Amino acid sequence: TTHIYTHHTHIHTPHTYTHTPQPRADTTQHTTHNSAQRTTTTYNNNNRCIGICWRKCVTRFHDGEVQETEAACAEQCVSKYFGVFGKVQEALLRQQEAQQQMMLQMQKEQQQQNQET
């Protein structure tokens, strides 16, 4: 996410001054959309995980209680699910960063070519 700041607000605290950047209006809407999209993705991912682990681990819920073995299974399942999900997210982030670097390099090369002509 790229943040563009137009000015700083000074906040006085007893012993320090802190600068709080204020985003430009045109980026606020984009940031809000991305935040809502991330929230929806997280919500859907949590629900997917719960469904998968519930079906895998809870075999009899007729008495209204989850058995100790079922709870341990669900805990392991959730941990494994989010561990894998985290690794996938990291790989996607690295790929996105590499693409951004490649685009920046291409733009730089294009600018150099334009300056030479």
MMTF fields as JSON, N, C-alpha, C and O atoms, coordinates in Angstrom:
{
  "mmtfVersion": "1.0.0",
  "mmtfProducer": "UNKNOWN",
  "numBonds": 467,
  "numAtoms": 468,
  "numGroups": 117,
  "numChains": 1,
  "numModels": 1,
  "chainsPerModel": [1],
  "groupsPerChain": [117],
  "chainIdList": ["A"],
  "bondAtomList": [4, 2, 8, 6, 12, 10, 16, 14, 20, 18, 24, 22, 28, 26, 32, 30, 36, 34, 40, 38, 44, 42, 48, 46, 52, 50, 56, 54, 60, 58, 64, 62, 68, 66, 72, 70, 76, 74, 80, 78, 84, 82, 88, 86, 92, 90, 96, 94, 100, 98, 104, 102, 108, 106, 112, 110, 116, 114, 120, 118, 124, 122, 128, 126, 132, 130, 136, 134, 140, 138, 144, 142, 148, 146, 152, 150, 156, 154, 160, 158, 164, 162, 168, 166, 172, 170, 176, 174, 180, 178, 184, 182, 188, 186, 192, 190, 196, 194, 200, 198, 204, 202, 208, 206, 212, 210, 216, 214, 220, 218, 224, 222, 228, 226, 232, 230, 236, 234, 240, 238, 244, 242, 248, 246, 252, 250, 256, 254, 260, 258, 264, 262, 268, 266, 272, 270, 276, 274, 280, 278, 284, 282, 288, 286, 292, 290, 296, 294, 300, 298, 304, 302, 308, 306, 312, 310, 316, 314, 320, 318, 324, 322, 328, 326, 332, 330, 336, 334, 340, 338, 344, 342, 348, 346, 352, 350, 356, 354, 360, 358, 364, 362, 368, 366, 372, 370, 376, 374, 380, 378, 384, 382, 388, 386, 392, 390, 396, 394, 400, 398, 404, 402, 408, 406, 412, 410, 416, 414, 420, 418, 424, 422, 428, 426, 432, 430, 436, 434, 440, 438, 444, 442, 448, 446, 452, 450, 456, 454, 460, 458, 464, 462],
  "bondOrderList": [1, 1, 1, 1, 1, 1, 1, 1, 1, 1, 1, 1, 1, 1, 1, 1, 1, 1, 1, 1, 1, 1, 1, 1, 1, 1, 1, 1, 1, 1, 1, 1, 1, 1, 1, 1, 1, 1, 1, 1, 1, 1, 1, 1, 1, 1, 1, 1, 1, 1, 1, 1, 1, 1, 1, 1, 1, 1, 1, 1, 1, 1, 1, 1, 1, 1, 1, 1, 1, 1, 1, 1, 1, 1, 1, 1, 1, 1, 1, 1, 1, 1, 1, 1, 1, 1, 1, 1, 1, 1, 1, 1, 1, 1, 1, 1, 1, 1, 1, 1, 1, 1, 1, 1, 1, 1, 1, 1, 1, 1, 1, 1, 1, 1, 1, 1],
  "groupList": [{"groupName": "THR", "atomNameList": ["N", "CA", "C", "O"], "elementList": ["N", "C", "C", "O"], "formalChargeList": [0, 0, 0, 0], "bondAtomList": [1, 0, 2, 1, 3, 2], "bondOrderList": [1, 1, 2], "singleLetterCode": "T", "chemCompType": "L-PEPTIDE LINKING"}, {"groupName": "HIS", "atomNameList": ["N", "CA", "C", "O"], "elementList": ["N", "C", "C", "O"], "formalChargeList": [0, 0, 0, 0], "bondAtomList": [1, 0, 2, 1, 3, 2], "bondOrderList": [1, 1, 2], "singleLetterCode": "H", "chemCompType": "L-PEPTIDE LINKING"}, {"groupName": "ILE", "atomNameList": ["N", "CA", "C", "O"], "elementList": ["N", "C", "C", "O"], "formalChargeList": [0, 0, 0, 0], "bondAtomList": [1, 0, 2, 1, 3, 2], "bondOrderList": [1, 1, 2], "singleLetterCode": "I", "chemCompType": "L-PEPTIDE LINKING"}, {"groupName": "TYR", "atomNameList": ["N", "CA", "C", "O"], "elementList": ["N", "C", "C", "O"], "formalChargeList": [0, 0, 0, 0], "bondAtomList": [1, 0, 2, 1, 3, 2], "bondOrderList": [1, 1, 2], "singleLetterCode": "Y", "chemCompType": "L-PEPTIDE LINKING"}, {"groupName": "PRO", "atomNameList": ["N", "CA", "C", "O"], "elementList": ["N", "C", "C", "O"], "formalChargeList": [0, 0, 0, 0], "bondAtomList": [1, 0, 2, 1, 3, 2], "bondOrderList": [1, 1, 2], "singleLetterCode": "P", "chemCompType": "L-PEPTIDE LINKING"}, {"groupName": "GLN", "atomNameList": ["N", "CA", "C", "O"], "elementList": ["N", "C", "C", "O"], "formalChargeList": [0, 0, 0, 0], "bondAtomList": [1, 0, 2, 1, 3, 2], "bondOrderList": [1, 1, 2], "singleLetterCode": "Q", "chemCompType": "L-PEPTIDE LINKING"}, {"groupName": "ARG", "atomNameList": ["N", "CA", "C", "O"], "elementList": ["N", "C", "C", "O"], "formalChargeList": [0, 0, 0, 0], "bondAtomList": [1, 0, 2, 1, 3, 2], "bondOrderList": [1, 1, 2], "singleLetterCode": "R", "chemCompType": "L-PEPTIDE LINKING"}, {"groupName": "ALA", "atomNameList": ["N", "CA", "C", "O"], "elementList": ["N", "C", "C", "O"], "formalChargeList": [0, 0, 0, 0], "bondAtomList": [1, 0, 2, 1, 3, 2], "bondOrderList": [1, 1, 2], "singleLetterCode": "A", "chemCompType": "L-PEPTIDE LINKING"}, {"groupName": "ASP", "atomNameList": ["N", "CA", "C", "O"], "elementList": ["N", "C", "C", "O"], "formalChargeList": [0, 0, 0, 0], "bondAtomList": [1, 0, 2, 1, 3, 2], "bondOrderList": [1, 1, 2], "singleLetterCode": "D", "chemCompType": "L-PEPTIDE LINKING"}, {"groupName": "ASN", "atomNameList": ["N", "CA", "C", "O"], "elementList": ["N", "C", "C", "O"], "formalChargeList": [0, 0, 0, 0], "bondAtomList": [1, 0, 2, 1, 3, 2], "bondOrderList": [1, 1, 2], "singleLetterCode": "N", "chemCompType": "L-PEPTIDE LINKING"}, {"groupName": "SER", "atomNameList": ["N", "CA", "C", "O"], "elementList": ["N", "C", "C", "O"], "formalChargeList": [0, 0, 0, 0], "bondAtomList": [1, 0, 2, 1, 3, 2], "bondOrderList": [1, 1, 2], "singleLetterCode": "S", "chemCompType": "L-PEPTIDE LINKING"}, {"groupName": "CYS", "atomNameList": ["N", "CA", "C", "O"], "elementList": ["N", "C", "C", "O"], "formalChargeList": [0, 0, 0, 0], "bondAtomList": [1, 0, 2, 1, 3, 2], "bondOrderList": [1, 1, 2], "singleLetterCode": "C", "chemCompType": "L-PEPTIDE LINKING"}, {"groupName": "GLY", "atomNameList": ["N", "CA", "C", "O"], "elementList": ["N", "C", "C", "O"], "formalChargeList": [0, 0, 0, 0], "bondAtomList": [1, 0, 2, 1, 3, 2], "bondOrderList": [1, 1, 2], "singleLetterCode": "G", "chemCompType": "PEPTIDE LINKING"}, {"groupName": "TRP", "atomNameList": ["N", "CA", "C", "O"], "elementList": ["N", "C", "C", "O"], "formalChargeList": [0, 0, 0, 0], "bondAtomList": [1, 0, 2, 1, 3, 2], "bondOrderList": [1, 1, 2], "singleLetterCode": "W", "chemCompType": "L-PEPTIDE LINKING"}, {"groupName": "LYS", "atomNameList": ["N", "CA", "C", "O"], "elementList": ["N", "C", "C", "O"], "formalChargeList": [0, 0, 0, 0], "bondAtomList": [1, 0, 2, 1, 3, 2], "bondOrderList": [1, 1, 2], "singleLetterCode": "K", "chemCompType": "L-PEPTIDE LINKING"}, {"groupName": "VAL", "atomNameList": ["N", "CA", "C", "O"], "elementList": ["N", "C", "C", "O"], "formalChargeList": [0, 0, 0, 0], "bondAtomList": [1, 0, 2, 1, 3, 2], "bondOrderList": [1, 1, 2], "singleLetterCode": "V", "chemCompType": "L-PEPTIDE LINKING"}, {"groupName": "PHE", "atomNameList": ["N", "CA", "C", "O"], "elementList": ["N", "C", "C", "O"], "formalChargeList": [0, 0, 0, 0], "bondAtomList": [1, 0, 2, 1, 3, 2], "bondOrderList": [1, 1, 2], "singleLetterCode": "F", "chemCompType": "L-PEPTIDE LINKING"}, {"groupName": "GLU", "atomNameList": ["N", "CA", "C", "O"], "elementList": ["N", "C", "C", "O"], "formalChargeList": [0, 0, 0, 0], "bondAtomList": [1, 0, 2, 1, 3, 2], "bondOrderList": [1, 1, 2], "singleLetterCode": "E", "chemCompType": "L-PEPTIDE LINKING"}, {"groupName": "LEU", "atomNameList": ["N", "CA", "C", "O"], "elementList": ["N", "C", "C", "O"], "formalChargeList": [0, 0, 0, 0], "bondAtomList": [1, 0, 2, 1, 3, 2], "bondOrderList": [1, 1, 2], "singleLetterCode": "L", "chemCompType": "L-PEPTIDE LINKING"}, {"groupName": "MET", "atomNameList": ["N", "CA", "C", "O"], "elementList": ["N", "C", "C", "O"], "formalChargeList": [0, 0, 0, 0], "bondAtomList": [1, 0, 2, 1, 3, 2], "bondOrderList": [1, 1, 2], "singleLetterCode": "M", "chemCompType": "L-PEPTIDE LINKING"}],
  "groupTypeList": [0, 0, 1, 2, 3, 0, 1, 1, 0, 1, 2, 1, 0, 4, 1, 0, 3, 0, 1, 0, 4, 5, 4, 6, 7, 8, 0, 0, 5, 1, 0, 0, 1, 9, 10, 7, 5, 6, 0, 0, 0, 0, 3, 9, 9, 9, 9, 6, 11, 2, 12, 2, 11, 13, 6, 14, 11, 15, 0, 6, 16, 1, 8, 12, 17, 15, 5, 17, 0, 17, 7, 7, 11, 7, 17, 5, 11, 15, 10, 14, 3, 16, 12, 15, 16, 12, 14, 15, 5, 17, 7, 18, 18, 6, 5, 5, 17, 7, 5, 5, 5, 19, 19, 18, 5, 19, 5, 14, 17, 5, 5, 5, 5, 9, 5, 17, 0],
  "groupIdList": [1, 2, 3, 4, 5, 6, 7, 8, 9, 10, 11, 12, 13, 14, 15, 16, 17, 18, 19, 20, 21, 22, 23, 24, 25, 26, 27, 28, 29, 30, 31, 32, 33, 34, 35, 36, 37, 38, 39, 40, 41, 42, 43, 44, 45, 46, 47, 48, 49, 50, 51, 52, 53, 54, 55, 56, 57, 58, 59, 60, 61, 62, 63, 64, 65, 66, 67, 68, 69, 70, 71, 72, 73, 74, 75, 76, 77, 78, 79, 80, 81, 82, 83, 84, 85, 86, 87, 88, 89, 90, 91, 92, 93, 94, 95, 96, 97, 98, 99, 100, 101, 102, 103, 104, 105, 106, 107, 108, 109, 110, 111, 112, 113, 114, 115, 116, 117],
  "secStructList": [7, 7, 7, 7, 3, 3, 3, 3, 3, 3, 3, 3, 7, 1, 1, 7, 3, 3, 3, 3, 3, 3, 3, 7, 2, 2, 2, 2, 2, 2, 2, 2, 2, 2, 2, 2, 2, 2, 2, 2, 2, 2, 2, 2, 2, 2, 2, 2, 2, 2, 2, 2, 2, 2, 2, 2, 2, 7, 7, 7, 7, 6, 6, 1, 7, 7, 7, 2, 2, 2, 2, 2, 2, 2, 2, 2, 2, 2, 2, 2, 2, 2, 2, 2, 2, 2, 2, 2, 2, 2, 2, 2, 2, 2, 2, 2, 2, 2, 2, 2, 2, 2, 2, 2, 2, 2, 2, 2, 2, 2, 2, 2, 2, 2, 2, 2, 7],
  "xCoordList": [0.852, 0.0, 0.887, 1.82, 0.615, 1.383, 0.631, -0.569, 1.327, 0.727, 1.325, 2.545, 0.476, 0.921, 0.461, -0.727, 1.386, 1.053, 1.262, 2.235, 0.331, 0.424, 0.923, 1.551, 0.658, 1.135, 1.12, 0.602, 1.689, 1.756, 0.966, 0.918, 0.353, -0.316, 0.586, 1.079, 0.804, 1.651, 0.772, -0.21, 1.135, 0.393, 1.332, 2.419, 0.919, 1.759, 1.478, 0.334, 2.517, 2.42, 3.314, 4.102, 3.244, 3.986, 5.475, 6.021, 6.145, 7.589, 8.079, 9.27, 7.182, 7.614, 6.624, 5.503, 7.059, 6.181, 6.167, 7.221, 4.996, 4.857, 4.21, 3.278, 4.7, 4.121, 3.227, 3.683, 1.966, 1.031, 0.723, 0.101, 1.145, 0.884, -0.599, -1.295, -1.072, -2.459, -2.499, -1.898, -3.2, -3.251, -4.053, -4.973, -3.688, -4.459, -5.826, -5.988, -6.804, -8.185, -8.327, -9.09, -7.601, -7.756, -7.199, -7.574, -6.314, -5.785, -6.59, -6.537, -7.341, -8.118, -9.177, -9.354, -9.882, -10.925, -10.321, -10.885, -9.169, -8.495, -8.063, -8.234, -7.507, -7.055, -8.235, -8.137, -9.35, -10.545, -11.067, -11.467, -11.068, -11.506, -10.595, -11.08, -9.283, -8.341, -8.53, -8.461, -8.768, -8.974, -10.236, -10.227, -11.31, -12.557, -12.376, -12.913, -11.613, -11.361, -10.557, -10.844, -9.536, -8.743, -9.604, -9.464, -10.503, -11.391, -12.299, -12.493, -12.85, -13.724, -12.942, -13.43, -11.737, -10.902, -10.57, -10.634, -10.218, -9.902, -11.126, -11.022, -12.28, -13.526, -13.834, -14.144, -13.747, -14.015, -13.015, -13.381, -11.75, -10.719, -10.959, -10.797, -11.341, -11.637, -12.803, -12.747, -13.861, -15.015, -14.652, -15.115, -13.834, -13.4, -12.617, -12.829, -11.715, -10.903, -11.787, -11.618, -12.726, -13.623, -14.402, -14.521, -14.926, -15.686, -14.849, -15.282, -13.657, -12.767, -12.419, -12.538, -11.992, -11.547, -12.708, -12.54, -13.871, -15.047, -15.406, -15.605, -15.489, -15.853, -14.801, -15.128, -13.553, -12.478, -12.427, -12.2, -12.637, -12.332, -13.534, -13.448, -14.619, -15.762, -16.664, -17.385, -16.603, -17.319, -18.68, -19.59, -18.827, -20.126, -20.379, -19.724, -21.318, -21.653, -23.067, -23.69, -23.558, -24.939, -25.182, -26.285, -24.176, -24.358, -24.08, -24.156, -23.76, -23.56, -22.189, -21.95, -21.292, -19.941, -18.918, -19.127, -17.812, -16.703, -15.786, -15.406, -15.445, -14.568, -13.135, -12.757, -12.361, -10.979, -10.143, -9.349, -10.315, -9.557, -9.991, -9.169, -11.283, -11.786, -11.24, -10.869, -11.192, -10.66, -9.179, -8.725, -8.432, -7.003, -6.825, -5.952, -7.64, -7.594, -7.896, -7.19, -8.947, -9.335, -8.224, -7.934, -7.609, -6.517, -5.35, -4.794, -4.984, -3.911, -4.294, -3.474, -5.52, -6.005, -5.936, -5.433, -6.439, -6.434, -4.998, -4.683, -4.142, -2.739, -2.074, -1.362, -2.316, -1.739, -2.302, -1.557, -3.616, -4.284, -3.704, -3.344, -3.613, -3.106, -1.602, -1.098, -0.887, 0.536, 0.752, 1.594, -0.008, 0.07, -0.404, 0.225, -1.522, -2.054, -1.022, -0.853, -0.336, 0.7, 1.839, 2.338, 2.25, 3.329, 2.91, 3.703, 1.675, 1.166, 1.143, 1.552, 0.663, 0.622, 2.026, 2.212, 2.999, 4.381, 4.908, 5.563, 4.622, 5.08, 4.427, 5.092, 3.137, 2.452, 3.012, 3.157, 3.322, 3.897, 5.27, 5.573, 6.087, 7.416, 7.268, 8.01, 6.319, 6.078, 5.618, 6.079, 4.726, 4.238, 5.38, 5.497, 6.215, 7.353, 8.322, 8.846, 8.559, 9.447, 8.873, 9.607, 7.573, 6.929, 7.034, 7.279, 6.85, 6.972, 8.395, 8.594, 9.381, 10.774, 11.063, 11.758, 10.534, 10.727, 10.096, 10.686, 8.894, 8.229, 9.026, 9.165, 9.544, 10.351, 11.61, 12.008, 12.227, 13.428, 13.101, 13.861, 11.985, 11.583, 11.298, 11.667, 10.645, 10.377, 11.676, 11.816, 12.609, 13.908, 14.648, 15.22, 14.631, 15.283, 14.609, 15.284, 13.28, 12.538, 12.891, 13.066, 12.994, 13.368, 14.771, 15.024, 15.684, 17.044, 17.067, 17.782, 16.277, 16.196, 15.616, 16.079, 14.605, 13.994, 14.972, 14.943, 15.817, 16.791, 17.897, 18.458, 18.197, 19.256, 18.797, 19.628, 17.515, 17.022, 16.645, 16.215],
  "yCoordList": [-1.177, 0.0, 1.226, 1.317, 2.149, 3.381, 4.477, 4.657, 5.204, 6.311, 7.608, 7.742, 8.552, 9.858, 10.861, 10.936, 11.623, 12.558, 13.982, 14.29, 14.841, 16.228, 17.156, 18.173, 16.826, 17.657, 16.852, 15.736, 17.42, 16.754, 17.547, 18.776, 16.844, 17.475, 17.29, 16.188, 18.326, 18.249, 17.958, 18.656, 16.92, 16.56, 16.757, 16.179, 17.573, 17.855, 16.834, 16.661, 16.165, 15.288, 15.9, 16.785, 15.489, 16.167, 16.368, 17.407, 15.413, 15.531, 15.467, 15.652, 15.21, 15.05, 15.696, 16.039, 15.85, 16.256, 15.117, 14.613, 14.715, 13.623, 14.168, 14.968, 13.738, 14.145, 13.027, 11.896, 13.328, 12.353, 12.71, 13.742, 11.878, 12.18, 12.076, 11.205, 12.966, 12.962, 12.552, 13.226, 11.453, 11.02, 11.992, 12.653, 12.067, 12.888, 12.271, 11.059, 13.085, 12.622, 11.536, 10.59, 11.654, 10.675, 9.304, 8.306, 9.237, 7.939, 7.345, 6.137, 8.178, 7.678, 6.689, 5.644, 6.999, 6.113, 4.787, 3.726, 4.841, 3.624, 2.788, 1.569, 3.436, 2.739, 2.116, 0.983, 2.834, 2.307, 1.093, 0.108, 1.152, 0.01, -1.196, -2.312, -0.973, -2.073, -2.659, -3.875, -1.805, -2.274, -3.127, -4.181, -2.683, -3.446, -4.772, -5.799, -4.738, -5.969, -6.954, -8.151, -6.452, -7.324, -7.901, -9.073, -7.08, -7.552, -8.661, -9.669, -8.484, -9.493, -10.772, -11.869, -10.636, -11.799, -12.548, -13.777, -11.812, -12.435, -13.153, -14.283, -12.502, -13.098, -14.392, -15.413, -14.344, -15.541, -16.643, -17.816, -16.271, -17.254, -17.907, -19.119, -17.116, -17.671, -18.643, -19.73, -18.255, -19.137, -20.43, -21.507, -20.328, -21.508, -22.444, -23.657, -21.862, -22.651, -23.355, -24.547, -22.621, -23.203, -24.365, -25.428, -24.161, -25.23, -26.468, -27.588, -26.266, -27.393, -28.153, -29.377, -27.417, -28.069, -28.699, -29.747, -28.079, -28.658, -29.987, -30.985, -30.002, -31.254, -32.341, -33.525, -31.932, -32.908, -33.472, -34.668, -32.62, -33.005, -33.338, -34.227, -32.66, -32.876, -33.929, -33.664, -35.129, -36.249, -36.479, -36.998, -36.097, -36.273, -35.096, -34.94, -34.308, -33.118, -33.249, -32.256, -34.466, -34.708, -34.36, -33.949, -34.517, -34.224, -32.756, -32.362, -31.945, -30.507, -30.125, -28.959, -31.075, -30.781, -31.343, -32.385, -30.628, -31.084, -31.909, -31.486, -33.087, -33.966, -33.419, -32.625, -33.842, -33.375, -33.686, -32.854, -34.861, -35.221, -34.381, -34.016, -34.072, -33.234, -31.811, -31.199, -31.293, -29.947, -29.883, -28.909, -30.916, -30.956, -31.03, -30.366, -31.825, -31.946, -30.597, -30.168, -29.93, -28.632, -27.606, -26.814, -27.616, -26.674, -26.902, -25.951, -28.163, -28.491, -28.104, -27.568, -28.37, -28.079, -26.576, -26.156, -25.773, -24.317, -23.808, -22.967, -24.316, -23.896, -24.218, -23.391, -25.421, -25.84, -25.01, -24.58, -24.788, -24.027, -22.621, -22.164, -21.932, -20.569, -20.514, -19.527, -21.555, -21.625, -21.687, -20.974, -22.536, -22.664, -21.373, -20.881, -20.825, -19.591, -18.469, -17.688, -18.392, -17.372, -17.53, -16.543, -18.763, -19.012, -18.63, -18.078, -18.924, -18.55, -17.032, -16.485, -16.345, -14.883, -14.297, -13.344, -14.847, -14.383, -14.57, -13.683, -15.717, -15.985, -15.011, -14.5, -14.754, -13.808, -12.399, -11.665, -12.026, -10.711, -10.58, -9.558, -11.604, -11.581, -11.469, -10.729, -12.197, -12.143, -10.75, -10.222, -10.158, -8.812, -7.795, -6.917, -7.914, -7.003, -7.144, -6.148, -8.372, -8.608, -7.977, -7.385, -8.104, -7.49, -5.973, -5.326, -5.404, -3.954, -3.502, -2.485, -4.246, -3.905, -3.979, -3.123, -4.994, -5.153, -3.983, -3.46, -3.575, -2.445, -1.156, -0.355, -0.957, 0.228, 0.239, 1.281, -0.92, -1.033, -0.726, -0.033, -1.238, -0.981, 0.51, 1.075, 1.142, 2.578, 3.375, 4.336, 2.972, 3.649, 3.525, 4.495, 2.328, 2.106, 2.927, 3.489, 2.995, 3.777, 5.264, 5.943, 5.763, 7.154, 7.436, 8.484, 6.477, 6.65, 6.686, 7.488, 5.809, 5.791, 7.099, 7.621, 7.623, 8.881, 10.045, 10.972, 10.012, 11.074, 11.021, 12.051, 9.831, 9.654, 10.136, 10.505, 10.141, 10.534, 11.989, 12.462],
  "zCoordList": [0.0, 0.0, 0.0, 0.798, -0.864, -0.953, -0.216, -0.422, 0.634, 1.359, 0.85, 0.752, 0.53, 0.082, 1.129, 1.441, 1.664, 2.721, 2.243, 1.554, 2.621, 2.174, 3.272, 2.977, 4.53, 5.627, 6.911, 6.945, 7.974, 9.268, 10.296, 10.243, 11.221, 12.337, 13.542, 13.781, 14.286, 15.479, 16.682, 16.933, 17.423, 18.617, 19.797, 19.831, 20.766, 21.92, 23.005, 23.426, 23.454, 24.608, 25.672, 25.338, 26.922, 27.981, 27.71, 28.081, 27.079, 26.924, 25.483, 25.228, 24.541, 23.155, 22.207, 22.582, 20.989, 19.902, 18.903, 18.514, 18.494, 17.544, 16.285, 16.352, 15.158, 13.88, 13.386, 13.216, 13.156, 12.633, 11.19, 10.934, 10.234, 8.827, 8.516, 9.037, 7.666, 7.224, 5.754, 4.917, 5.417, 4.02, 3.168, 3.651, 1.893, 0.956, 0.772, 0.915, 0.458, 0.325, -0.734, -0.54, -1.866, -2.944, -2.58, -3.195, -1.595, -1.181, -0.039, 0.19, 0.685, 1.813, 1.355, 1.98, 0.279, -0.231, -0.676, -0.41, -1.357, -1.806, -0.603, -0.601, 0.418, 1.615, 2.339, 2.812, 2.434, 3.083, 2.338, 2.96, 1.0, 0.19, 0.441, 0.632, 0.439, 0.68, 2.069, 2.248, 3.049, 4.414, 4.502, 5.138, 3.874, 3.871, 3.143, 3.558, 2.054, 1.297, 2.14, 2.137, 2.87, 3.748, 4.857, 5.207, 5.419, 6.482, 5.967, 6.646, 4.785, 4.185, 3.91, 4.179, 3.378, 3.097, 4.383, 4.423, 5.431, 6.715, 7.275, 7.754, 7.215, 7.695, 6.943, 7.556, 5.622, 4.807, 5.099, 5.168, 5.272, 5.561, 6.924, 7.066, 7.918, 9.239, 9.16, 9.735, 8.45, 8.314, 7.587, 7.963, 6.56, 5.816, 6.744, 6.746, 7.524, 8.454, 9.477, 9.733, 10.058, 11.057, 10.446, 11.056, 9.252, 8.596, 8.334, 8.607, 7.807, 7.498, 8.775, 8.835, 9.785, 11.023, 11.784, 12.409, 11.74, 12.406, 11.759, 12.451, 10.424, 9.729, 9.938, 10.019, 10.023, 10.187, 11.604, 11.789, 12.601, 13.979, 14.859, 15.706, 14.678, 15.566, 14.935, 13.972, 15.504, 14.916, 15.557, 14.911, 16.821, 17.476, 18.42, 19.451, 18.041, 18.81, 19.37, 19.747, 19.418, 19.827, 21.291, 21.653, 22.126, 23.549, 23.879, 25.043, 22.87, 23.082, 23.586, 23.901, 23.67, 24.14, 23.167, 22.545, 23.052, 22.222, 23.114, 24.205, 22.63, 23.388, 23.406, 22.545, 24.374, 24.52, 23.281, 22.841, 22.726, 21.522, 20.333, 19.493, 20.258, 19.183, 19.301, 18.299, 20.514, 20.744, 20.381, 19.781, 20.743, 20.402, 18.887, 18.328, 18.235, 16.772, 16.128, 15.216, 16.605, 16.042, 16.249, 15.351, 17.411, 17.684, 16.728, 16.18, 16.532, 15.583, 14.163, 13.417, 13.799, 12.45, 12.173, 11.131, 13.103, 12.935, 12.845, 12.003, 13.707, 13.701, 12.367, 11.798, 11.881, 10.602, 9.447, 8.566, 9.454, 8.402, 8.306, 7.22, 9.45, 9.418, 9.177, 8.642, 9.562, 9.234, 7.735, 7.188, 7.077, 5.615, 4.955, 4.018, 5.448, 4.888, 4.994, 4.058, 6.132, 6.326, 5.335, 4.795, 5.096, 4.134, 2.714, 1.952, 2.372, 1.045, 0.923, -0.101, 1.966, 1.949, 1.789, 1.032, 2.483, 2.372, 0.954, 0.408, 0.366, -1.0, -1.981, -2.882, -1.81, -2.688, -2.519, -3.496, -1.297, -1.039, -1.696, -2.312, -1.564, -2.213, -3.729, -4.374, -4.292, -5.731, -6.147, -7.159, -5.383, -5.674, -5.588, -6.443, -4.564, -4.416, -5.586, -6.085, -6.021, -7.16, -8.427, -9.217, -8.615, -9.781, -9.721, -10.739, -8.532, -8.384, -8.689, -9.354, -8.21, -8.485, -9.98, -10.528, -10.628, -12.059, -12.815, -13.76, -12.397, -13.037, -12.831, -13.755, -11.631, -11.361, -12.22, -12.74, -12.363, -13.185, -14.648, -15.324, -15.127, -16.509, -16.719, -17.749, -15.745, -15.841, -15.857, -16.613, -15.029, -14.965, -16.294, -16.791, -16.858, -18.143, -19.239, -20.101, -19.205, -20.189, -20.069, -21.081, -18.852, -18.637, -19.171, -19.766, -18.946, -19.445, -20.967, -21.567, -21.587, -23.044, -23.577, -24.592, -22.891, -23.316, -23.174, -23.983, -22.185, -21.979, -23.035, -23.41, -23.5, -24.512, -25.878, -26.707, -26.125, -27.448, -27.523, -28.575]
}
